[in-house]
Amino acid sequence: MNGRYIFKGEDITTDLLFKIEQVASILAEKEGISFDDAHEKFVVSDTYNILIRVNNLYWAESAEFIADEYYRINKT
């Protein structure tokens, strides 16, 4: 992640970081792996790339929805 994430003039960097942490925690629990391993898997995924494009409002969705999308996209 580089720099700050701004949406309509508001800094949402902290919100986005928190959302990434929540999603990685869900993946770790579902897969029975460490948080670090889940985080590494998530940040290289297409779902993560969608999430950090702030104008699509994906970051405003629940962490559970984003985790489900991760599995749908990755078919795992």
Contacts in CASP RR format, 6 or more apart in sequence:
PFRMAT RR
TARGET T0000
AUTHOR 0000-0000-0000
METHOD contacts of the structure
MODEL  1
MNGRYIFKGEDITTDLLFKIEQVASILAEKEGISFDDAHEKFVVSDTYNI
LIRVNNLYWAESAEFIADEYYRINKT
1 16 0 8 1.000
1 17 0 8 1.000
1 20 0 8 1.000
1 43 0 8 1.000
1 52 0 8 1.000
3 13 0 8 1.000
4 11 0 8 1.000
4 13 0 8 1.000
5 11 0 8 1.000
5 12 0 8 1.000
5 13 0 8 1.000
5 16 0 8 1.000
5 52 0 8 1.000
5 54 0 8 1.000
5 59 0 8 1.000
6 12 0 8 1.000
6 54 0 8 1.000
7 54 0 8 1.000
7 55 0 8 1.000
7 59 0 8 1.000
12 54 0 8 1.000
12 59 0 8 1.000
15 59 0 8 1.000
16 51 0 8 1.000
16 52 0 8 1.000
16 54 0 8 1.000
16 59 0 8 1.000
19 51 0 8 1.000
19 59 0 8 1.000
19 63 0 8 1.000
19 66 0 8 1.000
20 39 0 8 1.000
20 42 0 8 1.000
20 43 0 8 1.000
20 48 0 8 1.000
20 51 0 8 1.000
21 39 0 8 1.000
22 63 0 8 1.000
23 42 0 8 1.000
23 51 0 8 1.000
23 63 0 8 1.000
23 66 0 8 1.000
23 67 0 8 1.000
23 70 0 8 1.000
24 35 0 8 1.000
24 38 0 8 1.000
24 39 0 8 1.000
24 42 0 8 1.000
25 35 0 8 1.000
25 38 0 8 1.000
25 63 0 8 1.000
26 63 0 8 1.000
26 64 0 8 1.000
26 67 0 8 1.000
27 33 0 8 1.000
27 38 0 8 1.000
27 41 0 8 1.000
27 42 0 8 1.000
27 67 0 8 1.000
27 70 0 8 1.000
28 34 0 8 1.000
28 35 0 8 1.000
28 37 0 8 1.000
28 38 0 8 1.000
28 39 0 8 1.000
30 67 0 8 1.000
31 38 0 8 1.000
42 48 0 8 1.000
42 70 0 8 1.000
45 70 0 8 1.000
45 73 0 8 1.000
45 74 0 8 1.000
46 73 0 8 1.000
46 74 0 8 1.000
47 66 0 8 1.000
47 69 0 8 1.000
47 70 0 8 1.000
47 73 0 8 1.000
47 74 0 8 1.000
50 56 0 8 1.000
50 58 0 8 1.000
50 69 0 8 1.000
51 58 0 8 1.000
51 59 0 8 1.000
51 66 0 8 1.000
52 59 0 8 1.000
58 66 0 8 1.000
END
